[in-house]
């Protein structure tokens, strides 16, 4: 039988079994009811994990080798463990499925479920599968168990929105299949089988989901991905190498990121990390304005990008890998900082730290944020200089020039920091970016580059240096600086728009007055106004956007828009409106029970004593 038949069989089996499980769940009343800590809005069938596991386990059993070597002592098993990887995966996934199924039915305590997961992870280590991240056998065994339990629970926590866990699991499994294809073909096939089952379940689980997988599904998927990543660490690279550590983390970055975000924020906010809630990455993305579908697809995209990065690191040498690892790290740190600021619960954020001796440091980092910017710029400056060498030289040339890069890096960092400080880069306000700020950044990076050239010329007589390096470096550091600062502005604007609440209104006039009013509405929540867009009598503006809000038509469309969008009122933003037009607006608002307001910008003289 061709190997592609097994993943196709997993897809077809899960595709057929899922509606059968759904019908059984509805008949037996196995439904997830909507609740305060859940995201769905109607009762939904449970136990879809039964179909996932059956679709995965049956083809896996058919392609696995059942031998007596499986029961040899770990000390004598050695490399023979690879021949029984399919059986070990089947046993482990089956046991983890059983733990999840018991939890779905009986709601066992978290520590009991954790104990079961640790026992399953111990069994995998017993069979000889380890990460091989450290030389110590004991330490590596403990790390392997921690990794398996951690990833299993991370995928379990990720099952918090329609299609999220199955979709991310499918993408991650496909990436692992690519990574293992050349070094461990059998495990690559197992990953494709898992991807086939997850993809089939996604047909019924993508929004709006008609069935949920439950813990029995998410734990089985999580364990399988963790086990396959251990297989990569055994075969995909040399033991104790950077690649062996970084690649599995990149492949499973989304569940790791989500678990870290939830655990840290809940702990610092005085909430139990083990208790469910609506504060996951997907939920926070919805709170900043994404739809549920867009939030899930966005996380699919991160998984795919992170997976492509893992493939690049797998194929690249140690000197080239930072070109991908550092940008991914910076992007995820920034995303963490953005999402952590979103208020999900009514209590004060980081309430568990209030009154502690290190509260002033926390306040400094949280509110002034300049320390964060300084640390971020350290990464940006170092990475830009490294990347300029990477782009300028390739192959053996880069290896030859790498000592020159290391020798001059401290001087370049010092020059850039001096220029940034002198030009006022750190005197800006977090979340604001204007044309003046862009000009400041441009001058600061140019001065930093010129200082670097002067210092390198004075100290090293410019020997073994290339002028092209500093030109490339200037373009890179300028782009990175403006991109990160611009992302702060975009995030703040998105936060303000997502927080808008109050009367739904349309702004009449998409000119300077409308822009000023919109900024005031975004920055003044006490107005209790939520604009849906603009109308303007200039037909050339229709279909365009002002500060992200659409221009929906002209004044002739106001009646239709008022009925369609259930508006509470209209706010006139243009200056000196003629009385005839105002009378039409008064009549329109009176007929529909809406209010009419006029916004004006004016200065008045105050009487002096």
C-alpha positions as CSV (number, residue, x, y, z in Angstrom):
1,X,0.0,0.0,0.0
2,X,1.4,3.5,-0.9
3,X,2.3,5.5,2.1
4,X,0.0,8.4,1.1
5,X,-2.9,6.0,1.6
6,X,-2.5,6.1,5.4
7,X,-3.0,9.9,5.8
8,X,-5.9,9.7,3.4
9,X,-7.4,6.9,5.4
10,X,-7.1,8.9,8.6
11,X,-8.8,11.8,6.9
12,X,-11.7,9.7,5.5
13,X,-12.2,7.8,8.8
14,X,-12.4,11.0,10.9
15,X,-14.6,12.6,8.3
16,X,-17.1,9.7,8.5
17,X,-16.8,9.1,12.2
18,X,-17.2,12.7,13.4
19,X,-20.9,13.2,12.4
20,X,-21.6,9.8,14.0
21,X,-20.0,10.8,17.3
22,X,-21.9,14.1,17.0
23,X,-25.2,12.4,16.6
24,X,-24.5,10.1,19.5
25,X,-23.4,13.0,21.7
26,X,-26.7,14.9,21.0
27,X,-28.7,11.8,21.7
28,X,-27.0,11.1,25.0
29,X,-27.0,14.7,26.0
30,X,-23.2,15.1,25.9
31,X,-23.3,18.8,25.2
32,X,-21.2,21.7,26.3
33,X,-23.5,24.4,27.6
34,X,-22.5,28.1,27.3
35,X,-21.1,29.6,30.4
36,X,-19.2,32.7,31.6
37,X,-15.7,31.2,31.1
38,X,-16.6,29.6,27.7
39,X,-16.6,31.3,24.3
40,X,-19.4,29.4,22.5
41,X,-23.0,30.7,22.6
42,X,-25.1,27.6,22.2
43,X,-25.0,24.0,23.4
44,X,-22.5,22.0,21.3
45,X,-21.8,18.3,21.0
46,X,-18.8,16.9,22.9
47,X,-16.4,14.0,22.5
48,X,-15.2,14.7,19.0
49,X,-11.9,13.5,20.2
50,X,-13.2,9.9,19.8
51,X,-13.4,10.4,16.0
52,X,-10.0,12.1,16.0
53,X,-8.3,9.3,17.9
54,X,-10.0,6.5,15.9
55,X,-9.0,8.2,12.6
56,X,-5.4,8.6,13.8
57,X,-5.0,5.3,15.7
58,X,-6.3,2.8,13.1
59,X,-3.9,3.9,10.2
60,X,-1.1,4.3,12.8
61,X,-1.6,0.7,14.0
62,X,-1.6,-0.6,10.4
63,X,1.7,1.1,9.6
64,X,3.5,0.3,12.9
65,X,5.8,-2.6,13.7
66,X,4.7,-4.7,16.7
67,X,7.8,-6.5,17.9
68,X,9.1,-8.1,21.1
69,X,11.8,-5.5,21.2
70,X,9.3,-3.1,22.7
71,X,9.5,-4.8,26.0
72,X,13.3,-4.9,26.3
73,X,14.9,-3.0,29.2
74,X,15.7,0.6,28.3
75,X,19.5,-0.1,28.7
76,X,19.4,-2.8,26.0
77,X,16.8,-1.2,23.7
78,X,19.1,1.5,22.2
79,X,18.4,2.5,18.7
80,X,15.8,-0.3,18.3
81,X,13.4,2.1,19.9
82,X,13.0,3.8,16.6
83,X,11.6,0.6,15.0
84,X,8.8,0.6,17.6
85,X,8.1,4.3,17.5
86,X,4.7,3.8,16.0
87,X,3.7,1.4,18.7
88,X,5.0,3.6,21.4
89,X,3.1,6.6,19.9
90,X,0.0,4.5,19.7
91,X,0.2,3.4,23.3
92,X,1.0,6.9,24.6
93,X,-1.7,8.6,22.6
94,X,-4.2,5.9,23.6
95,X,-3.4,6.4,27.3
96,X,-3.5,10.2,27.0
97,X,-6.9,9.8,25.2
98,X,-8.1,7.7,28.1
99,X,-7.0,10.3,30.6
100,X,-8.9,13.0,28.7
101,X,-12.0,10.8,28.2
102,X,-12.2,10.2,32.0
103,X,-11.8,13.9,32.6
104,X,-14.6,14.7,30.0
105,X,-17.0,12.3,31.7
106,X,-16.1,12.7,35.4
107,X,-14.3,16.1,35.6
108,X,-11.4,14.8,37.7
109,X,-9.3,17.2,39.7
110,X,-6.4,19.0,37.9
111,X,-3.7,17.3,40.0
112,X,-5.2,13.9,39.2
113,X,-5.1,14.6,35.5
114,X,-1.6,15.9,35.8
115,X,-0.5,12.7,37.6
116,X,-1.9,10.6,34.7
117,X,0.0,12.7,32.2
118,X,3.3,12.4,34.1
119,X,2.8,8.6,34.2
120,X,2.4,8.5,30.4
121,X,5.4,10.7,29.9
122,X,7.4,8.5,32.1
123,X,6.4,5.5,30.0
124,X,7.8,7.3,26.9
125,X,11.1,7.9,28.6
126,X,11.2,4.3,29.7
127,X,10.9,3.2,26.1
128,X,14.0,5.2,25.3
129,X,12.7,8.3,23.7
130,X,14.4,11.4,25.0
131,X,15.0,15.0,23.7
132,X,18.8,14.7,24.0
133,X,19.1,18.4,24.9
134,X,21.7,17.8,27.7
135,X,24.4,15.2,28.3
136,X,23.0,14.1,31.7
137,X,20.8,11.1,31.2
138,X,18.8,12.0,34.4
139,X,18.4,15.7,33.4
140,X,17.5,14.8,29.8
141,X,14.9,12.3,31.0
142,X,13.3,14.9,33.3
143,X,13.3,17.5,30.5
144,X,11.7,15.1,28.2
145,X,8.9,14.3,30.7
146,X,8.4,18.0,31.3
147,X,8.3,18.7,27.6
148,X,5.7,16.0,26.9
149,X,3.5,17.1,29.8
150,X,3.9,20.8,29.0
151,X,3.1,20.5,25.3
152,X,0.2,18.2,26.0
153,X,-1.4,20.6,28.4
154,X,-0.6,23.6,26.1
155,X,-2.6,22.0,23.3
156,X,-5.4,21.3,25.8
157,X,-5.4,25.0,26.8
158,X,-5.4,26.0,23.2
159,X,-8.7,24.3,22.6
160,X,-10.6,27.5,23.5
161,X,-12.1,28.7,20.2
162,X,-13.7,27.0,17.3
163,X,-11.2,25.3,15.0
164,X,-8.1,26.5,16.9
165,X,-6.6,23.4,18.4
166,X,-7.4,21.2,15.4
167,X,-6.0,23.7,12.9
168,X,-2.9,24.6,14.8
169,X,-2.3,20.8,15.4
170,X,-2.7,20.1,11.7
171,X,-0.2,22.8,10.6
172,X,2.3,21.8,13.3
173,X,2.0,18.1,12.2
174,X,2.6,19.0,8.6
175,X,5.8,20.9,9.5
176,X,7.0,18.0,11.6
177,X,6.4,15.7,8.7
178,X,8.6,17.9,6.5
179,X,11.3,18.0,9.2
180,X,11.3,14.3,9.7
181,X,11.0,13.2,6.1
182,X,14.8,13.0,5.5
183,X,15.9,11.6,8.8
184,X,13.0,9.5,10.2
185,X,10.5,8.6,7.4
186,X,8.4,6.5,9.6
187,X,7.8,9.3,12.1
188,X,7.1,11.7,9.2
189,X,4.4,9.3,8.1
190,X,2.9,9.3,11.6
191,X,2.8,13.1,11.5
192,X,1.0,13.1,8.2
193,X,-1.6,10.6,9.6
194,X,-2.1,13.0,12.6
195,X,-2.5,16.0,10.2
196,X,-5.1,14.0,8.1
197,X,-7.3,13.3,11.2
198,X,-7.0,16.8,12.5
199,X,-7.9,18.3,9.0
200,X,-11.0,16.1,8.7
201,X,-12.2,17.1,12.2
202,X,-11.7,20.8,11.3
203,X,-14.5,20.4,8.7
204,X,-17.0,20.1,11.6
205,X,-15.1,22.1,14.2
206,X,-14.3,25.3,12.3
207,X,-16.6,28.2,13.2
208,X,-19.4,27.7,13.8
209,X,-18.4,24.4,15.3
210,X,-21.1,21.7,15.5
211,X,-18.9,19.5,17.8
212,X,-16.0,20.0,20.2
213,X,-13.1,17.6,20.6
214,X,-13.0,17.7,24.4
215,X,-10.0,16.8,26.5
216,X,-9.8,13.4,25.0
217,X,-9.0,15.0,21.6
218,X,-6.8,17.9,22.7
219,X,-4.7,15.7,25.0
220,X,-4.2,13.0,22.3
221,X,-3.2,15.6,19.7
222,X,-0.9,17.4,22.2
223,X,0.9,14.2,23.2
224,X,1.3,13.1,19.6
225,X,2.9,16.4,18.6
226,X,5.2,16.3,21.7
227,X,6.3,12.8,20.9
228,X,7.0,13.6,17.3
229,X,9.0,16.6,18.3
230,X,11.1,14.3,20.5
231,X,11.6,12.1,17.5
232,X,12.9,15.1,15.7
233,X,15.4,15.9,18.5
234,X,16.7,12.3,18.3
235,X,17.2,12.3,14.5
236,X,16.8,15.8,13.0
237,X,20.1,17.2,14.3
238,X,23.2,16.5,16.4
239,X,22.6,15.9,20.1
240,X,22.8,18.9,22.4
241,X,22.7,21.3,19.4
242,X,21.0,24.7,19.2
243,X,18.9,23.4,16.3
244,X,17.6,20.4,18.3
245,X,16.3,22.8,20.9
246,X,15.1,25.7,18.8
247,X,13.2,23.8,16.0
248,X,10.7,22.0,18.3
249,X,10.0,25.2,20.1
250,X,9.4,27.0,16.8
251,X,7.1,24.3,15.5
252,X,5.0,24.4,18.7
253,X,5.3,28.1,19.3
254,X,1.6,29.0,19.3
255,X,0.6,26.6,22.2
256,X,3.8,27.5,24.1
257,X,3.1,31.2,23.6
258,X,-0.5,30.9,24.7
259,X,0.2,28.9,27.8
260,X,3.0,31.2,28.8
261,X,0.8,34.3,28.4
262,X,-2.1,32.8,30.3
263,X,0.0,31.4,33.1
264,X,2.0,34.5,33.7
265,X,-0.9,37.0,33.5
266,X,-3.2,34.8,35.7
267,X,-0.4,34.3,38.3
268,X,0.5,37.9,38.5
269,X,-3.2,38.9,38.7
270,X,-3.9,36.6,41.6
271,X,-6.0,34.0,39.5
272,X,-5.4,30.3,39.4
273,X,-3.6,29.2,36.2
274,X,-5.5,25.9,36.2
275,X,-9.0,27.5,36.1
276,X,-10.5,28.1,32.7
277,X,-11.2,31.6,31.4
278,X,-11.6,33.9,28.4
279,X,-8.1,35.4,28.6
280,X,-6.3,33.3,26.0
281,X,-4.4,34.7,23.0
282,X,-7.4,34.1,20.7
283,X,-9.7,35.9,23.1
284,X,-7.4,38.9,23.4
285,X,-7.2,39.1,19.7
286,X,-11.0,39.3,19.5
287,X,-10.9,42.1,22.1
288,X,-8.7,44.2,20.0
289,X,-11.1,44.1,17.1
290,X,-10.6,40.8,15.2
291,X,-13.5,38.5,14.5
292,X,-13.3,35.0,15.9
293,X,-12.5,33.6,12.5
294,X,-9.8,36.1,11.8
295,X,-8.3,35.5,15.3
296,X,-8.1,31.7,14.6
297,X,-6.7,32.2,11.1
298,X,-4.2,34.7,12.4
299,X,-2.9,32.0,14.9
300,X,-2.8,29.5,12.0
301,X,-0.6,32.0,10.2
302,X,1.7,32.4,13.2
303,X,2.0,28.6,13.3
304,X,2.8,28.5,9.6
305,X,5.4,31.3,9.8
306,X,7.0,29.8,12.8
307,X,7.0,26.4,11.1
308,X,8.7,27.8,8.0
309,X,11.3,29.4,10.3
310,X,11.8,26.0,11.9
311,X,12.5,24.4,8.5
312,X,14.9,27.2,7.7
313,X,16.8,26.7,11.0
314,X,16.8,23.0,10.4
315,X,18.5,23.4,7.0
316,X,20.8,26.4,7.9
317,X,24.1,26.4,9.7
318,X,24.6,27.8,13.2
319,X,25.9,31.2,11.9
320,X,22.8,31.7,9.7
321,X,20.1,30.6,12.1
322,X,20.0,33.8,14.1
323,X,18.7,35.6,11.0
324,X,15.4,33.9,11.7
325,X,15.5,33.1,15.4
326,X,16.0,36.7,16.6
327,X,13.2,38.3,14.5
328,X,10.8,35.6,15.6
329,X,11.8,36.1,19.2
330,X,11.4,39.9,19.0
331,X,8.0,39.6,17.2
332,X,6.7,37.3,19.9
333,X,8.0,39.4,22.8
334,X,6.3,42.4,21.3
335,X,3.0,40.5,20.7
336,X,3.2,39.3,24.3
337,X,3.7,42.9,25.5
338,X,0.7,44.1,23.4
339,X,-1.7,41.3,24.5
340,X,-0.7,41.5,28.1
341,X,-2.0,45.0,28.4
342,X,-5.6,44.1,27.4
343,X,-7.9,44.3,30.4
344,X,-9.9,41.1,30.5
345,X,-11.0,40.9,34.1
346,X,-12.3,43.7,36.4
347,X,-9.5,43.4,39.0
348,X,-6.3,45.4,38.6
349,X,-3.7,43.8,36.4
350,X,-0.7,42.3,38.3
351,X,-2.7,42.7,41.5
352,X,-0.7,39.9,43.1
353,X,2.4,42.1,43.0
354,X,0.8,45.2,44.6
355,X,2.5,46.2,47.8
356,X,5.6,44.1,47.2
357,X,9.1,45.5,47.5
358,X,9.6,45.4,43.7
359,X,6.4,47.2,42.8
360,X,8.3,50.4,41.8
361,X,10.3,48.4,39.3
362,X,7.0,46.9,37.9
363,X,5.5,50.3,37.7
364,X,8.5,51.6,35.8
365,X,8.3,48.8,33.3
366,X,4.5,48.9,32.9
367,X,3.9,52.7,32.7
368,X,7.1,54.4,31.6
369,X,8.2,51.6,29.4
370,X,11.4,53.3,28.5
371,X,13.5,50.4,29.9
372,X,11.6,48.1,27.6
373,X,12.5,50.3,24.6
374,X,16.1,50.4,25.6
375,X,16.3,46.6,25.8
376,X,14.4,46.2,22.6
377,X,16.8,48.6,20.8
378,X,19.7,46.5,22.1
379,X,18.3,43.6,20.2
380,X,17.5,45.6,17.1
381,X,20.9,47.2,16.9
382,X,22.8,43.9,17.4
383,X,20.6,42.0,15.0
384,X,20.8,44.7,12.3
385,X,24.6,44.7,12.4
386,X,24.6,40.9,12.3
387,X,22.2,40.8,9.4
388,X,24.2,43.3,7.5
389,X,27.2,41.0,7.6
390,X,24.9,38.0,6.7
391,X,23.6,39.9,3.6
392,X,27.0,41.3,2.6
393,X,28.9,38.0,2.9
394,X,27.9,34.4,2.3
395,X,29.3,31.0,2.9
396,X,33.0,30.9,3.9
397,X,33.3,34.6,3.6
398,X,30.8,35.2,6.4
399,X,32.6,32.7,8.6
400,X,35.8,34.6,7.9
401,X,34.3,37.9,8.8
402,X,32.4,36.7,11.8
403,X,35.3,37.5,14.2
404,X,35.4,41.0,12.8
405,X,31.7,41.4,13.5
406,X,32.1,40.2,17.1
407,X,35.1,42.5,17.7
408,X,33.3,45.6,16.5
409,X,29.8,44.9,17.8
410,X,30.3,46.6,21.2
411,X,31.6,49.8,19.6
412,X,28.7,49.9,17.2
413,X,26.1,49.3,20.0
414,X,27.7,52.1,22.0
415,X,27.7,54.6,19.1
416,X,24.1,53.8,18.2
417,X,22.9,54.2,21.8
418,X,24.8,57.5,22.1
419,X,23.2,58.8,19.0
420,X,19.7,57.6,20.0
421,X,20.0,59.4,23.4
422,X,21.5,62.6,22.0
423,X,18.8,62.9,19.3
424,X,15.9,62.3,21.7
425,X,14.7,58.9,20.6
426,X,13.7,58.0,24.2
427,X,11.9,61.3,24.8
428,X,8.9,60.2,22.8
429,X,5.7,58.9,24.3
430,X,4.8,55.2,24.0
431,X,2.0,54.7,21.5
432,X,2.4,58.0,19.6
433,X,4.2,58.4,16.3
434,X,4.2,61.5,14.2
435,X,6.2,62.9,11.2
436,X,8.4,64.7,13.7
437,X,9.2,61.4,15.4
438,X,10.1,59.7,12.1
439,X,12.5,62.6,11.3
440,X,14.1,62.1,14.7
441,X,14.6,58.4,14.1
442,X,16.0,59.1,10.7
443,X,18.6,61.6,12.1
444,X,19.4,59.3,15.1
445,X,20.2,56.2,12.9
446,X,22.2,58.3,10.5
447,X,24.2,59.9,13.3
448,X,24.7,56.4,14.9
449,X,26.0,55.0,11.6
450,X,28.4,57.9,11.1
451,X,29.7,57.6,14.6
452,X,30.2,53.9,14.1
453,X,32.3,54.5,11.0
454,X,34.4,57.2,12.8
455,X,35.1,54.9,15.8
456,X,35.9,51.8,13.6
457,X,38.2,54.0,11.5
458,X,39.9,55.4,14.6
459,X,40.2,52.1,16.6
460,X,40.7,49.5,13.8
461,X,41.9,51.8,11.0
462,X,39.0,50.3,9.0
463,X,41.0,47.2,8.3
464,X,39.0,44.1,7.2
465,X,35.8,46.3,7.2
466,X,33.4,46.9,4.3
467,X,31.7,50.2,3.6
468,X,28.7,48.3,2.3
469,X,28.2,46.8,5.8
470,X,27.4,50.2,7.3
471,X,25.1,51.2,4.5
472,X,23.1,48.0,4.8
473,X,23.1,48.4,8.6
474,X,21.7,51.9,8.4
475,X,18.8,50.8,6.2
476,X,18.1,47.9,8.5
477,X,18.2,49.7,11.8
478,X,16.2,52.6,10.5
479,X,13.5,50.2,9.2
480,X,13.4,48.1,12.4
481,X,13.2,51.2,14.6
482,X,10.4,52.8,12.7
483,X,8.6,49.4,12.3
484,X,8.6,48.7,16.1
485,X,7.6,52.2,17.0
486,X,4.9,52.2,14.4
487,X,3.6,48.9,15.7
488,X,3.1,50.5,19.1
489,X,1.0,53.2,17.5
490,X,-1.1,50.7,15.6
491,X,-1.6,48.6,18.7
492,X,-2.8,51.6,20.8
493,X,-5.2,52.6,18.0
494,X,-6.6,49.1,17.8
495,X,-7.0,49.0,21.6
496,X,-8.9,52.3,21.6
497,X,-11.2,51.2,18.8
498,X,-12.0,47.9,20.5
499,X,-12.8,49.8,23.7
500,X,-15.3,52.1,22.1
501,X,-18.8,51.7,23.6
502,X,-21.9,53.8,23.8
503,X,-24.3,55.4,21.3
504,X,-23.9,54.3,17.7
505,X,-23.5,57.4,15.7
506,X,-22.4,58.4,12.2
507,X,-20.1,61.4,11.7
508,X,-21.3,63.9,9.0
509,X,-18.2,65.3,7.3
510,X,-15.0,63.4,6.6
511,X,-12.7,66.4,6.7
512,X,-10.4,68.0,9.2
513,X,-13.2,68.5,11.8
514,X,-14.3,64.8,11.5
515,X,-10.7,63.7,12.0
516,X,-10.3,65.9,15.1
517,X,-13.6,64.7,16.6
518,X,-12.7,61.0,15.9
519,X,-9.4,61.4,17.8
520,X,-11.3,63.0,20.7
521,X,-13.8,60.1,20.7
522,X,-11.0,57.5,20.7
523,X,-9.2,59.2,23.6
524,X,-12.2,60.2,25.7
525,X,-14.2,57.2,26.8
526,X,-16.5,59.4,28.9
527,X,-18.2,60.6,25.7
528,X,-19.9,57.2,25.4
529,X,-20.0,57.4,21.6
530,X,-19.2,54.6,19.1
531,X,-18.8,55.8,15.5
532,X,-19.8,53.4,12.8
533,X,-18.3,55.6,10.0
534,X,-18.7,58.8,8.1
535,X,-20.8,60.4,5.4
536,X,-19.5,63.2,3.2
537,X,-21.1,65.1,0.4
538,X,-18.0,64.8,-1.7
539,X,-18.7,61.6,-3.8
540,X,-15.0,61.1,-4.4
541,X,-14.5,60.2,-0.8
542,X,-17.1,57.4,-0.8
543,X,-15.6,53.9,-0.2
544,X,-12.4,55.4,1.4
545,X,-11.4,55.3,5.0
546,X,-10.5,58.0,7.6
547,X,-8.4,56.7,10.6
548,X,-9.7,53.2,9.7
549,X,-13.4,54.2,9.7
550,X,-15.3,53.8,6.4
551,X,-16.9,56.7,4.5
552,X,-20.2,55.1,3.8
553,X,-21.9,57.5,1.4
554,X,-23.3,61.0,1.2
555,X,-26.0,62.8,3.1
556,X,-28.6,61.3,0.7
557,X,-27.8,57.9,2.2
558,X,-28.3,58.9,5.9
559,X,-31.9,57.6,6.1
560,X,-30.9,54.2,4.7
561,X,-27.8,54.0,6.9
562,X,-29.8,55.0,10.0
563,X,-32.3,52.2,9.5
564,X,-29.7,49.6,8.6
565,X,-27.2,50.4,11.3
566,X,-29.7,51.3,14.1
567,X,-28.0,54.6,14.7
568,X,-28.7,56.6,17.9
569,X,-27.7,59.9,16.4
570,X,-25.7,62.0,13.9
571,X,-22.9,64.4,14.7
572,X,-22.1,67.2,12.2
573,X,-18.4,67.9,12.0
574,X,-18.1,70.4,9.2
575,X,-17.9,74.1,9.8
576,X,-20.6,76.6,8.9
577,X,-23.4,74.2,7.7
578,X,-26.2,76.0,5.8
579,X,-29.5,76.2,7.5
580,X,-31.3,74.2,4.8
581,X,-29.1,71.2,5.3
582,X,-29.4,71.4,9.1
583,X,-33.2,71.5,8.8
584,X,-33.1,68.3,6.7
585,X,-31.0,66.7,9.3
586,X,-33.3,67.8,12.2
587,X,-36.3,66.3,10.3
588,X,-34.5,63.1,9.7
589,X,-33.4,62.7,13.3
590,X,-36.8,63.7,14.6
591,X,-38.6,61.1,12.4
592,X,-36.4,58.3,13.6
593,X,-36.0,59.3,17.3
594,X,-32.3,60.1,16.9
595,X,-30.3,62.9,18.4
596,X,-28.4,65.5,16.4
597,X,-25.2,67.2,17.6
598,X,-22.8,69.6,16.1
599,X,-19.0,69.5,16.8
600,X,-17.1,72.7,16.6
601,X,-13.5,73.7,17.3
602,X,-13.2,77.2,18.5
603,X,-11.2,79.5,20.8
604,X,-12.8,82.1,23.0
605,X,-11.5,85.0,24.9
606,X,-11.8,84.9,28.7
607,X,-12.6,88.0,30.6
608,X,-9.6,89.1,32.7
609,X,-9.9,90.7,36.1
